[in-house]
Amino acid sequence: MSQIQNTDPIIGQQFGNVVAQSILGRGGMGAVYLGYHPGLDMKVAVKLLPDLFVGKRELVERFLREARVSGKLQHPNIVRTLDVGQSHGVYYLVMEYVEGVDAQRLLDREGRFSPMRAINICGFVARALGEAHDQGVMHRDIKPANILIAKDGKVKVTDFGLARSITNTATALTLSNQVVGTPNYMAPEQIKSMDVDARVDIYALGMTMWQFLTGLLPFDGPTPMAVLLNVVNETLGMPKEIFDPLPREIREAIVAMTAKDPRRRLPNIPAVLAVLKKARDALRKAGLDSTEPLKGPPRSSSPQIPSMGGSDFSSRAGTQLPRSAPDSFSRPLGSGPMPAPPKPGGRRT
């Protein structure tokens, strides 16, 4: 065990029924620990809000909101919340432990995804968002770092700390009058502090799919403010070397999901799943249904700008992962994980 683990005062402490065992990640909004729940005999993740934030009402409310929102969302593509409470001067949130890696780290490792793999992951995220929207909740911070790819291939959405009720038509401002979200993925109406609805999640998912395909951050810039201005004023580029060899349905899906005017954007998740299925079928028809990493030098993602008002720590370990099955996200709701296509000799990666 590392020196950090040996000297960390949290290790060995109990939060509810869970004993913290090791640190998984730290960030500006706290830390995540690997824990063990003896009653359930299972590993869990324990998310802690530092004690210095306890006196800040808005941060505590955001932390508790994540527990309330994710706790009522029961879906195979959403990280489950198991418990919430306060102990040792901090608020804690006990969540399902997902052994795997977030999609941002996977992008950093591989450069960019094959089109079929990008569509498959986005399809599972769309299913998770469909459940959230059906329950009256919009996520408001969809991005690769909040998409977990488990070791067994399952795709799970996490971090509902910025979630808001769809029926609350207030702007995206926080109590302290700050815009919340991650600039690169925020819809223009979020930035302009207009009334927002579930279409902001569709926009962010479209931006995420674009990043999966290109390996680049959408509307990048040297500062968060520069990014916000680019989102509002610039057109999303479609690099010819990436998109020209692909069926037009890929570009059409991204354009439909990322229209700056929400009235011209895809209106709901069933519409998103329909265009993703159309794009997937076009890829298959063109013989581009591989989910293996792309050949050639990878593109490097730009440094990730963290959420404005959100958490930025990671609880994911780097793991070699299976690939996505080409038709898996369109199976009936609640179907299993994405199996890896076997390589010659039956070996999987």
Contacts in CASP RR format, 6 or more apart in sequence:
PFRMAT RR
TARGET T0000
AUTHOR 0000-0000-0000
METHOD contacts of the structure
MODEL  1
MSQIQNTDPIIGQQFGNVVAQSILGRGGMGAVYLGYHPGLDMKVAVKLLP
DLFVGKRELVERFLREARVSGKLQHPNIVRTLDVGQSHGVYYLVMEYVEG
VDAQRLLDREGRFSPMRAINICGFVARALGEAHDQGVMHRDIKPANILIA
KDGKVKVTDFGLARSITNTATALTLSNQVVGTPNYMAPEQIKSMDVDARV
DIYALGMTMWQFLTGLLPFDGPTPMAVLLNVVNETLGMPKEIFDPLPREI
REAIVAMTAKDPRRRLPNIPAVLAVLKKARDALRKAGLDSTEPLKGPPRS
SSPQIPSMGGSDFSSRAGTQLPRSAPDSFSRPLGSGPMPAPPKPGGRRT
1 22 0 8 1.000
4 23 0 8 1.000
5 11 0 8 1.000
5 22 0 8 1.000
5 23 0 8 1.000
8 23 0 8 1.000
10 20 0 8 1.000
10 23 0 8 1.000
10 31 0 8 1.000
10 33 0 8 1.000
10 48 0 8 1.000
10 88 0 8 1.000
11 20 0 8 1.000
11 21 0 8 1.000
11 22 0 8 1.000
11 23 0 8 1.000
11 33 0 8 1.000
12 19 0 8 1.000
12 20 0 8 1.000
12 21 0 8 1.000
13 19 0 8 1.000
13 20 0 8 1.000
13 87 0 8 1.000
13 88 0 8 1.000
14 20 0 8 1.000
14 87 0 8 1.000
15 46 0 8 1.000
15 48 0 8 1.000
15 85 0 8 1.000
15 87 0 8 1.000
15 88 0 8 1.000
15 92 0 8 1.000
15 94 0 8 1.000
16 83 0 8 1.000
16 85 0 8 1.000
16 87 0 8 1.000
16 92 0 8 1.000
16 94 0 8 1.000
17 37 0 8 1.000
17 38 0 8 1.000
17 39 0 8 1.000
17 83 0 8 1.000
18 35 0 8 1.000
18 36 0 8 1.000
18 37 0 8 1.000
18 44 0 8 1.000
18 46 0 8 1.000
18 83 0 8 1.000
18 94 0 8 1.000
19 35 0 8 1.000
19 36 0 8 1.000
19 38 0 8 1.000
20 33 0 8 1.000
20 34 0 8 1.000
20 35 0 8 1.000
20 46 0 8 1.000
21 33 0 8 1.000
21 34 0 8 1.000
21 35 0 8 1.000
21 36 0 8 1.000
22 33 0 8 1.000
22 34 0 8 1.000
22 35 0 8 1.000
23 31 0 8 1.000
23 32 0 8 1.000
23 33 0 8 1.000
23 34 0 8 1.000
24 31 0 8 1.000
24 32 0 8 1.000
24 33 0 8 1.000
24 34 0 8 1.000
24 45 0 8 1.000
24 314 0 8 1.000
24 315 0 8 1.000
24 316 0 8 1.000
24 317 0 8 1.000
25 31 0 8 1.000
25 32 0 8 1.000
25 313 0 8 1.000
25 314 0 8 1.000
25 315 0 8 1.000
26 32 0 8 1.000
26 313 0 8 1.000
27 311 0 8 1.000
27 312 0 8 1.000
27 313 0 8 1.000
28 306 0 8 1.000
28 311 0 8 1.000
28 312 0 8 1.000
28 313 0 8 1.000
29 49 0 8 1.000
29 53 0 8 1.000
29 59 0 8 1.000
29 309 0 8 1.000
29 310 0 8 1.000
29 311 0 8 1.000
29 312 0 8 1.000
29 313 0 8 1.000
30 47 0 8 1.000
30 48 0 8 1.000
30 49 0 8 1.000
30 50 0 8 1.000
30 53 0 8 1.000
30 311 0 8 1.000
30 313 0 8 1.000
31 47 0 8 1.000
31 48 0 8 1.000
31 50 0 8 1.000
31 313 0 8 1.000
32 45 0 8 1.000
32 46 0 8 1.000
32 47 0 8 1.000
32 48 0 8 1.000
32 313 0 8 1.000
32 314 0 8 1.000
32 315 0 8 1.000
33 45 0 8 1.000
33 46 0 8 1.000
33 48 0 8 1.000
34 43 0 8 1.000
34 44 0 8 1.000
34 45 0 8 1.000
34 46 0 8 1.000
34 97 0 8 1.000
35 43 0 8 1.000
35 44 0 8 1.000
35 45 0 8 1.000
35 46 0 8 1.000
35 97 0 8 1.000
36 42 0 8 1.000
36 43 0 8 1.000
36 44 0 8 1.000
37 43 0 8 1.000
37 44 0 8 1.000
37 82 0 8 1.000
37 94 0 8 1.000
40 82 0 8 1.000
42 97 0 8 1.000
43 97 0 8 1.000
43 99 0 8 1.000
44 82 0 8 1.000
44 94 0 8 1.000
44 95 0 8 1.000
44 96 0 8 1.000
44 97 0 8 1.000
45 94 0 8 1.000
45 95 0 8 1.000
45 96 0 8 1.000
45 97 0 8 1.000
45 98 0 8 1.000
45 315 0 8 1.000
46 92 0 8 1.000
46 93 0 8 1.000
46 94 0 8 1.000
46 95 0 8 1.000
47 92 0 8 1.000
47 93 0 8 1.000
47 94 0 8 1.000
47 95 0 8 1.000
47 315 0 8 1.000
48 90 0 8 1.000
48 91 0 8 1.000
48 92 0 8 1.000
48 93 0 8 1.000
49 59 0 8 1.000
49 60 0 8 1.000
49 63 0 8 1.000
49 90 0 8 1.000
49 91 0 8 1.000
49 92 0 8 1.000
49 93 0 8 1.000
50 90 0 8 1.000
51 89 0 8 1.000
51 90 0 8 1.000
53 59 0 8 1.000
53 60 0 8 1.000
53 63 0 8 1.000
54 60 0 8 1.000
54 89 0 8 1.000
54 90 0 8 1.000
54 91 0 8 1.000
57 175 0 8 1.000
58 174 0 8 1.000
58 175 0 8 1.000
58 176 0 8 1.000
60 91 0 8 1.000
61 175 0 8 1.000
62 161 0 8 1.000
62 162 0 8 1.000
62 309 0 8 1.000
62 310 0 8 1.000
63 91 0 8 1.000
63 93 0 8 1.000
63 161 0 8 1.000
64 84 0 8 1.000
64 91 0 8 1.000
65 160 0 8 1.000
65 161 0 8 1.000
65 163 0 8 1.000
66 81 0 8 1.000
66 93 0 8 1.000
66 159 0 8 1.000
66 160 0 8 1.000
66 161 0 8 1.000
66 163 0 8 1.000
67 81 0 8 1.000
67 84 0 8 1.000
67 93 0 8 1.000
69 132 0 8 1.000
69 137 0 8 1.000
69 160 0 8 1.000
69 161 0 8 1.000
69 163 0 8 1.000
70 78 0 8 1.000
70 79 0 8 1.000
70 80 0 8 1.000
70 81 0 8 1.000
70 95 0 8 1.000
70 160 0 8 1.000
70 163 0 8 1.000
71 80 0 8 1.000
71 81 0 8 1.000
72 135 0 8 1.000
73 131 0 8 1.000
73 132 0 8 1.000
73 135 0 8 1.000
73 137 0 8 1.000
73 160 0 8 1.000
74 80 0 8 1.000
75 127 0 8 1.000
75 128 0 8 1.000
75 131 0 8 1.000
75 333 0 8 1.000
75 334 0 8 1.000
76 154 0 8 1.000
76 156 0 8 1.000
76 334 0 8 1.000
76 335 0 8 1.000
76 336 0 8 1.000
77 124 0 8 1.000
77 125 0 8 1.000
77 127 0 8 1.000
77 128 0 8 1.000
77 131 0 8 1.000
77 154 0 8 1.000
77 155 0 8 1.000
77 156 0 8 1.000
77 157 0 8 1.000
78 128 0 8 1.000
78 131 0 8 1.000
78 132 0 8 1.000
78 156 0 8 1.000
78 157 0 8 1.000
78 158 0 8 1.000
79 95 0 8 1.000
79 96 0 8 1.000
79 98 0 8 1.000
79 148 0 8 1.000
79 156 0 8 1.000
79 157 0 8 1.000
79 158 0 8 1.000
80 95 0 8 1.000
80 96 0 8 1.000
81 93 0 8 1.000
81 94 0 8 1.000
81 95 0 8 1.000
81 96 0 8 1.000
82 94 0 8 1.000
82 95 0 8 1.000
82 96 0 8 1.000
83 92 0 8 1.000
83 93 0 8 1.000
83 94 0 8 1.000
84 91 0 8 1.000
84 92 0 8 1.000
84 93 0 8 1.000
84 94 0 8 1.000
85 91 0 8 1.000
85 92 0 8 1.000
85 93 0 8 1.000
86 92 0 8 1.000
95 158 0 8 1.000
96 156 0 8 1.000
98 148 0 8 1.000
98 150 0 8 1.000
98 154 0 8 1.000
98 156 0 8 1.000
98 158 0 8 1.000
98 315 0 8 1.000
98 316 0 8 1.000
99 150 0 8 1.000
99 151 0 8 1.000
99 317 0 8 1.000
99 319 0 8 1.000
100 148 0 8 1.000
100 149 0 8 1.000
100 150 0 8 1.000
100 151 0 8 1.000
100 316 0 8 1.000
100 317 0 8 1.000
100 318 0 8 1.000
100 319 0 8 1.000
100 321 0 8 1.000
101 148 0 8 1.000
101 149 0 8 1.000
101 316 0 8 1.000
101 317 0 8 1.000
101 318 0 8 1.000
101 319 0 8 1.000
101 321 0 8 1.000
102 144 0 8 1.000
102 145 0 8 1.000
102 146 0 8 1.000
102 147 0 8 1.000
102 148 0 8 1.000
102 149 0 8 1.000
102 314 0 8 1.000
102 316 0 8 1.000
103 121 0 8 1.000
103 144 0 8 1.000
103 145 0 8 1.000
103 147 0 8 1.000
103 148 0 8 1.000
103 149 0 8 1.000
103 208 0 8 1.000
103 212 0 8 1.000
104 143 0 8 1.000
104 144 0 8 1.000
104 145 0 8 1.000
104 301 0 8 1.000
104 304 0 8 1.000
105 314 0 8 1.000
105 316 0 8 1.000
105 318 0 8 1.000
106 113 0 8 1.000
106 144 0 8 1.000
106 149 0 8 1.000
106 321 0 8 1.000
107 113 0 8 1.000
107 144 0 8 1.000
107 211 0 8 1.000
107 212 0 8 1.000
107 215 0 8 1.000
107 301 0 8 1.000
108 300 0 8 1.000
108 301 0 8 1.000
110 293 0 8 1.000
110 294 0 8 1.000
110 298 0 8 1.000
111 215 0 8 1.000
111 294 0 8 1.000
111 298 0 8 1.000
111 299 0 8 1.000
111 300 0 8 1.000
111 301 0 8 1.000
112 212 0 8 1.000
112 213 0 8 1.000
112 214 0 8 1.000
112 215 0 8 1.000
112 294 0 8 1.000
112 298 0 8 1.000
112 299 0 8 1.000
113 121 0 8 1.000
113 212 0 8 1.000
113 213 0 8 1.000
113 293 0 8 1.000
113 294 0 8 1.000
114 288 0 8 1.000
114 290 0 8 1.000
114 291 0 8 1.000
114 292 0 8 1.000
114 293 0 8 1.000
114 294 0 8 1.000
115 213 0 8 1.000
115 246 0 8 1.000
115 250 0 8 1.000
115 279 0 8 1.000
115 283 0 8 1.000
115 288 0 8 1.000
116 280 0 8 1.000
116 283 0 8 1.000
116 284 0 8 1.000
116 288 0 8 1.000
116 289 0 8 1.000
116 290 0 8 1.000
116 291 0 8 1.000
116 324 0 8 1.000
116 326 0 8 1.000
117 212 0 8 1.000
117 291 0 8 1.000
117 323 0 8 1.000
117 324 0 8 1.000
118 209 0 8 1.000
118 212 0 8 1.000
118 213 0 8 1.000
119 209 0 8 1.000
119 250 0 8 1.000
119 276 0 8 1.000
119 279 0 8 1.000
119 280 0 8 1.000
119 283 0 8 1.000
119 329 0 8 1.000
120 155 0 8 1.000
120 280 0 8 1.000
120 291 0 8 1.000
120 324 0 8 1.000
120 325 0 8 1.000
120 326 0 8 1.000
120 328 0 8 1.000
120 329 0 8 1.000
120 338 0 8 1.000
121 147 0 8 1.000
121 149 0 8 1.000
121 155 0 8 1.000
121 212 0 8 1.000
121 324 0 8 1.000
122 205 0 8 1.000
122 206 0 8 1.000
122 208 0 8 1.000
122 209 0 8 1.000
122 212 0 8 1.000
122 276 0 8 1.000
122 329 0 8 1.000
123 155 0 8 1.000
123 272 0 8 1.000
123 273 0 8 1.000
123 276 0 8 1.000
123 329 0 8 1.000
123 330 0 8 1.000
124 154 0 8 1.000
124 155 0 8 1.000
124 328 0 8 1.000
124 329 0 8 1.000
124 338 0 8 1.000
125 142 0 8 1.000
125 147 0 8 1.000
125 155 0 8 1.000
125 157 0 8 1.000
125 205 0 8 1.000
125 208 0 8 1.000
126 205 0 8 1.000
126 269 0 8 1.000
126 272 0 8 1.000
126 273 0 8 1.000
126 276 0 8 1.000
126 329 0 8 1.000
127 269 0 8 1.000
127 273 0 8 1.000
127 329 0 8 1.000
127 333 0 8 1.000
128 155 0 8 1.000
128 156 0 8 1.000
128 157 0 8 1.000
129 139 0 8 1.000
129 142 0 8 1.000
129 157 0 8 1.000
129 198 0 8 1.000
129 201 0 8 1.000
129 202 0 8 1.000
129 205 0 8 1.000
129 269 0 8 1.000
130 269 0 8 1.000
131 333 0 8 1.000
132 138 0 8 1.000
132 139 0 8 1.000
132 157 0 8 1.000
132 160 0 8 1.000
132 163 0 8 1.000
132 201 0 8 1.000
133 166 0 8 1.000
133 198 0 8 1.000
133 201 0 8 1.000
133 268 0 8 1.000
133 269 0 8 1.000
136 165 0 8 1.000
136 166 0 8 1.000
136 167 0 8 1.000
137 160 0 8 1.000
137 163 0 8 1.000
137 164 0 8 1.000
137 165 0 8 1.000
137 166 0 8 1.000
138 163 0 8 1.000
138 164 0 8 1.000
138 165 0 8 1.000
138 166 0 8 1.000
138 196 0 8 1.000
138 197 0 8 1.000
138 198 0 8 1.000
138 200 0 8 1.000
138 201 0 8 1.000
139 146 0 8 1.000
139 157 0 8 1.000
139 160 0 8 1.000
139 162 0 8 1.000
139 163 0 8 1.000
139 201 0 8 1.000
139 204 0 8 1.000
140 162 0 8 1.000
140 163 0 8 1.000
140 164 0 8 1.000
140 172 0 8 1.000
140 180 0 8 1.000
140 181 0 8 1.000
140 190 0 8 1.000
140 196 0 8 1.000
140 200 0 8 1.000
140 201 0 8 1.000
140 204 0 8 1.000
141 159 0 8 1.000
141 161 0 8 1.000
141 162 0 8 1.000
141 180 0 8 1.000
141 181 0 8 1.000
141 182 0 8 1.000
141 185 0 8 1.000
141 204 0 8 1.000
141 307 0 8 1.000
141 310 0 8 1.000
142 157 0 8 1.000
142 185 0 8 1.000
142 201 0 8 1.000
142 204 0 8 1.000
142 205 0 8 1.000
142 208 0 8 1.000
143 182 0 8 1.000
143 184 0 8 1.000
143 185 0 8 1.000
143 204 0 8 1.000
143 207 0 8 1.000
143 208 0 8 1.000
144 208 0 8 1.000
144 211 0 8 1.000
144 212 0 8 1.000
145 304 0 8 1.000
145 312 0 8 1.000
145 314 0 8 1.000
146 157 0 8 1.000
146 158 0 8 1.000
146 159 0 8 1.000
147 155 0 8 1.000
147 156 0 8 1.000
147 157 0 8 1.000
147 158 0 8 1.000
147 208 0 8 1.000
148 155 0 8 1.000
148 156 0 8 1.000
148 157 0 8 1.000
148 158 0 8 1.000
148 316 0 8 1.000
149 155 0 8 1.000
149 321 0 8 1.000
150 156 0 8 1.000
150 321 0 8 1.000
150 337 0 8 1.000
151 319 0 8 1.000
151 321 0 8 1.000
152 322 0 8 1.000
152 337 0 8 1.000
153 321 0 8 1.000
153 322 0 8 1.000
153 324 0 8 1.000
153 337 0 8 1.000
153 338 0 8 1.000
153 339 0 8 1.000
153 340 0 8 1.000
154 336 0 8 1.000
154 337 0 8 1.000
154 338 0 8 1.000
155 324 0 8 1.000
155 338 0 8 1.000
159 310 0 8 1.000
159 311 0 8 1.000
161 310 0 8 1.000
161 311 0 8 1.000
162 180 0 8 1.000
162 181 0 8 1.000
162 307 0 8 1.000
162 309 0 8 1.000
162 310 0 8 1.000
164 170 0 8 1.000
164 172 0 8 1.000
164 196 0 8 1.000
166 197 0 8 1.000
166 198 0 8 1.000
169 195 0 8 1.000
169 196 0 8 1.000
169 197 0 8 1.000
170 195 0 8 1.000
171 193 0 8 1.000
171 194 0 8 1.000
171 195 0 8 1.000
171 196 0 8 1.000
172 179 0 8 1.000
172 180 0 8 1.000
172 181 0 8 1.000
172 186 0 8 1.000
172 190 0 8 1.000
172 193 0 8 1.000
172 196 0 8 1.000
172 200 0 8 1.000
173 179 0 8 1.000
173 180 0 8 1.000
173 193 0 8 1.000
174 180 0 8 1.000
174 309 0 8 1.000
178 308 0 8 1.000
178 309 0 8 1.000
179 186 0 8 1.000
179 190 0 8 1.000
179 191 0 8 1.000
179 193 0 8 1.000
179 228 0 8 1.000
179 308 0 8 1.000
180 307 0 8 1.000
180 308 0 8 1.000
180 309 0 8 1.000
180 310 0 8 1.000
181 190 0 8 1.000
181 307 0 8 1.000
181 308 0 8 1.000
181 309 0 8 1.000
181 310 0 8 1.000
182 305 0 8 1.000
182 306 0 8 1.000
182 307 0 8 1.000
182 308 0 8 1.000
183 191 0 8 1.000
183 219 0 8 1.000
183 224 0 8 1.000
183 227 0 8 1.000
183 228 0 8 1.000
183 231 0 8 1.000
183 305 0 8 1.000
183 308 0 8 1.000
184 207 0 8 1.000
184 217 0 8 1.000
184 218 0 8 1.000
184 219 0 8 1.000
184 220 0 8 1.000
184 227 0 8 1.000
184 231 0 8 1.000
184 305 0 8 1.000
185 203 0 8 1.000
185 204 0 8 1.000
185 207 0 8 1.000
185 208 0 8 1.000
185 218 0 8 1.000
186 200 0 8 1.000
186 204 0 8 1.000
186 228 0 8 1.000
186 231 0 8 1.000
187 196 0 8 1.000
187 199 0 8 1.000
187 200 0 8 1.000
187 203 0 8 1.000
187 204 0 8 1.000
187 231 0 8 1.000
187 260 0 8 1.000
187 262 0 8 1.000
188 231 0 8 1.000
188 232 0 8 1.000
188 260 0 8 1.000
189 195 0 8 1.000
189 196 0 8 1.000
189 200 0 8 1.000
189 262 0 8 1.000
190 196 0 8 1.000
190 200 0 8 1.000
191 228 0 8 1.000
191 231 0 8 1.000
191 232 0 8 1.000
192 232 0 8 1.000
197 262 0 8 1.000
198 268 0 8 1.000
198 269 0 8 1.000
199 262 0 8 1.000
199 265 0 8 1.000
199 266 0 8 1.000
199 267 0 8 1.000
200 262 0 8 1.000
202 257 0 8 1.000
202 265 0 8 1.000
202 266 0 8 1.000
202 268 0 8 1.000
202 269 0 8 1.000
202 272 0 8 1.000
203 257 0 8 1.000
203 258 0 8 1.000
203 259 0 8 1.000
203 262 0 8 1.000
203 265 0 8 1.000
205 257 0 8 1.000
205 272 0 8 1.000
206 253 0 8 1.000
206 254 0 8 1.000
206 257 0 8 1.000
206 258 0 8 1.000
207 218 0 8 1.000
207 219 0 8 1.000
207 236 0 8 1.000
207 258 0 8 1.000
209 253 0 8 1.000
209 254 0 8 1.000
209 257 0 8 1.000
210 218 0 8 1.000
210 236 0 8 1.000
210 254 0 8 1.000
210 258 0 8 1.000
211 217 0 8 1.000
211 218 0 8 1.000
211 301 0 8 1.000
213 242 0 8 1.000
213 243 0 8 1.000
213 250 0 8 1.000
214 239 0 8 1.000
214 242 0 8 1.000
214 299 0 8 1.000
215 298 0 8 1.000
215 299 0 8 1.000
215 300 0 8 1.000
215 301 0 8 1.000
216 299 0 8 1.000
216 301 0 8 1.000
216 302 0 8 1.000
217 301 0 8 1.000
217 302 0 8 1.000
217 304 0 8 1.000
217 305 0 8 1.000
218 236 0 8 1.000
219 227 0 8 1.000
219 230 0 8 1.000
219 231 0 8 1.000
219 234 0 8 1.000
219 236 0 8 1.000
220 227 0 8 1.000
220 230 0 8 1.000
220 302 0 8 1.000
221 227 0 8 1.000
221 230 0 8 1.000
224 305 0 8 1.000
224 308 0 8 1.000
227 305 0 8 1.000
232 260 0 8 1.000
236 254 0 8 1.000
236 258 0 8 1.000
238 251 0 8 1.000
238 254 0 8 1.000
243 250 0 8 1.000
243 251 0 8 1.000
246 283 0 8 1.000
246 286 0 8 1.000
246 288 0 8 1.000
247 279 0 8 1.000
247 282 0 8 1.000
247 283 0 8 1.000
247 285 0 8 1.000
247 286 0 8 1.000
247 288 0 8 1.000
248 282 0 8 1.000
249 275 0 8 1.000
249 278 0 8 1.000
249 279 0 8 1.000
249 281 0 8 1.000
249 282 0 8 1.000
250 279 0 8 1.000
250 282 0 8 1.000
250 283 0 8 1.000
252 275 0 8 1.000
252 279 0 8 1.000
253 275 0 8 1.000
253 276 0 8 1.000
253 278 0 8 1.000
253 279 0 8 1.000
256 265 0 8 1.000
256 266 0 8 1.000
256 271 0 8 1.000
256 275 0 8 1.000
257 265 0 8 1.000
257 266 0 8 1.000
257 272 0 8 1.000
257 275 0 8 1.000
258 265 0 8 1.000
259 265 0 8 1.000
266 272 0 8 1.000
266 275 0 8 1.000
273 329 0 8 1.000
273 330 0 8 1.000
276 329 0 8 1.000
276 330 0 8 1.000
277 330 0 8 1.000
280 326 0 8 1.000
280 327 0 8 1.000
280 330 0 8 1.000
283 289 0 8 1.000
284 326 0 8 1.000
289 326 0 8 1.000
291 323 0 8 1.000
291 324 0 8 1.000
291 325 0 8 1.000
291 326 0 8 1.000
291 341 0 8 1.000
292 323 0 8 1.000
306 312 0 8 1.000
320 349 0 8 1.000
322 338 0 8 1.000
322 339 0 8 1.000
322 340 0 8 1.000
322 348 0 8 1.000
322 349 0 8 1.000
323 338 0 8 1.000
323 340 0 8 1.000
323 341 0 8 1.000
323 349 0 8 1.000
324 338 0 8 1.000
325 338 0 8 1.000
325 339 0 8 1.000
325 341 0 8 1.000
328 335 0 8 1.000
328 336 0 8 1.000
328 337 0 8 1.000
328 338 0 8 1.000
328 339 0 8 1.000
340 348 0 8 1.000
340 349 0 8 1.000
341 348 0 8 1.000
342 348 0 8 1.000
343 349 0 8 1.000
END
